[in-house]
Amino acid sequence: MSSAAPVVTVDGPSGTGKGTLCAWLAATLGWHFLDSGALYRLVGLRARRLGLALDDEPAVAAAAARLPVTFTILNGEFRPLLDGADVAAELRTEAAGTDASIVAALPAVRQALLQRQRDFRQAPGLVADGRDMGTVVFPDAGLKIFLTASPEARAARRYKQLSDKGMGVNLGPLLEDIRRRDQRDQQRAIAPLAPAPDAIILDTTELGITEVEDRVRQLLREQGLA
Ligand code: DC
């Protein structure tokens, strides 16, 4: 195992700017990138395609352990191929996010994905995006960042993202969905969404991406990572 490779973890709920920060970090450092949420989304999608009930823990965990997935980076984006097909668009839907959050609450599913996530840790380093990167998957990471933002700010960002893509959405249901997903992710028995005790918490409600990057650049310097 290449346990010597350094890791920066970025955890937090969706809509806090994690994805944007991680893409910038991976490009700045020239490191690998793990989008762990995509793995849970892939498990949800695979379970649906196999016709499994999302709460059938042994069956969904078996599907997670045998996920026929490979990863490519396309234009700097992390693109998973499921059974050889690009499923990026299907994975980004709100429904796929909800399915991911449901299967992610199953301990056997989390266990099935643990080693697969740790295998991303390779030289020269890894930027890991998720909910439990700093607490469970890479507890020895050299820098742990936890992003937060108010549910309203996160719903507004998501609304803008979807509207910019020409998708018809309503803010109210988006906010409701975010609150429900937060509750499920924070209250599950195993690896709940929470900052590691040694994580640096950044509230992005009032911060633009440049301000977040400036703060993280300073943290990288303090840790001797840049
Ligand atoms: O980051 P995302 O929105 O793609 O994640 C989708 C869901 O997957 C999220 O609601 C909770 C779950 N998840 C998780 O439990 N642990 C992770 N490390 C990443 C995601």
Boltz pocket constraint, residues with backbone or C-beta under 6 A from the ligand:
constraints:
  - pocket:
      binder: B
      contacts: [[A, 12], [A, 14], [A, 36], [A, 37], [A, 38], [A, 40], [A, 41], [A, 96], [A, 97], [A, 100], [A, 101], [A, 104], [A, 105], [A, 129], [A, 130], [A, 131], [A, 132], [A, 133], [A, 181], [A, 185], [A, 191]]
      max_distance: 6.0
